[in-house]
């Protein structure tokens, strides 16, 4: 008999059926991936297994966990099930942890409530668990609050709390989506290592993760199970068209080729830009970006890459004039435009446009699509009358693949992909020379992401648009960019043509980033760990080379002396050990 | 959410607005037309008919008071005064408060600090003291009551709007508007103001009853509406004194006052749902 038996599970919200007739099982000690795009019912399924579906939903069918029926079970039965037999790790640990209660006390509570251990013994078990999930100095972490931990550490604490009562099944709902790629690799590795004989149900939209960590996989589409099988088999011979599309949309890192370098005219030249914030209570300024140079040519895409906190968004915001620079110069088409955006000439403002990560947040919720897209025209082309403006809006929408039925919609009536298209249309309507995309595809499903990337590439071919592309996703970066800039703690560590960088990364940090990318291939899943720990706080940057605490090549010199930026075979790199590593 | 429940939700919000708005409209209409139709005027006294209970004889529909004045006309006059005071005071506080708060919040920095300290200073001024000063310096005047109430209420509004603006300012659509080159007044009008209207509407529905109450409080102290003019608050306070034996003098204006307050609250609730486009999902 299998551990978890789901049969004919149907979840409805009013007339909406979010999960329909779902049947699957998870065996003891098995790891199963539950894959689907947003809205496919993955999370609802997970909640139903825990009996956590909201009251207004109706659940029918049967979920048997080790012989106990969950559907329709009372609170007493469910409370015994949770933690003792099934644990869950959510996507956002900040929201899953109580901000007012120390981490250790939260985990300890599980033991007390379930009568597993108490007093000193409970403390010891929590401490031991914290140690196992890789939280350094468990005694201190026991008393730490959620906000004092980094994202990765919080997720480790969540895992500790899910596993403390030694459940038979661990459900992980997008456990690494909110984390950086290197931390993602660490967390997935930890899940794999720590679960002993706990079965794992891993819910994700990322096929690459499933490829590396699950024996079996289930593919959901619109609440229905469309495919089920051994991971290797599904990847090599996808049984349905939907799985095939998912696999094609997944950024297959190793087969992607980068566009060749272009030799257009120099458009934007950023010279040793520095940004610092004054931080209350800190000694001196918080140096978010230090002496970074960047060149952008016509028709070129430059990617800015780094983990969160590396300063990539700060850098482009300073270039765009949204935040002040402490030092450095920005030259656009031969003119110095270093000041704030309000001080720039109208034409310059028109030529530099930005697309944000969160498509819904960058559109005014109280405006319809037509005035949103038309807004740049009201500033830059004031001579247009209403009819001419509408024609231009329609043209811009057509460029991004939307038709006139969208004109009267409100942002909340658009899907994520459609909203991002509207945001791109608004940026492109005045035909800018430079488009800055700040994680513009990070929040989108894989299939939508590849459509948006194709759209950007086509615009570039048609109009010679230059793009600055900020991303933490190296597979995406590889497919779209001509040159790549890698940042670490506000400093440049490597800059090269993307063909060169992906073929022969020089800096140990770049290598670690590349190694950590999971690959949607069960035979060579990638996602390897080659660095330890997480990015230190920018408030207390390490001495010498900022990367040395995580670098396995670090020696005494790296601790004291900051490496200068050097040019080696077409690559700008800042590392003392480049020669030996080459 | 399904189509059915969406329709129900929509109908309910519109129905609240329709019914409460309708009742307010009818009350206002009667208050305007009534005194013209009635054979009595608000200041004529009739010493033969003191403290008459409501009757159809001689058209004393709401009875008469202890001076023999017709209460039907006086009550309607009170409704007129109350509504005008409440609405004008709220509109004054709305306009000043929203513009002031949005500007302080959006511009930020030193401008914000100076503007909000001014608000704090005004807050610290005792309200009654302020009103007495006004009434001493100027002649007793209907308009002064609006000024006094408006001057107090816009402070709350400015604080609320500033707080909302501070959080909106960081939103990406505002940053994106700045980048496009949209001017600051236009950003405030087109991007900030529409997004705080939901909160503001709710707050106005709180201000209107508050303004009505302040007005009756001032009238009670003898600082507000002066005899022979009247307001609902004043009628209620007189009615309380005559509660034994002449209950109509209290019950009729009190019922009207309660109805008006309730209708404004429901109206605000419904309007908020209609204004907030995200809620109609």
Interface residues (C-beta under 8 A of the other chain):
Chain A: X13 X14 X15 X16 X320 X322 X341 X342 X346 X349 X350 X352 X353 X354 X356 X358 X361 X362 X363 X364 X365 X366 X367 X375 X376 X378 X379 X380 X410 X412 X423 X426
Chain B: X1 X2 X3 X4 X5 X171 X172 X173 X175 X176 X177 X178 X179 X180 X181 X182 X183 X190 X191 X194 X195 X197 X277 X278 X281
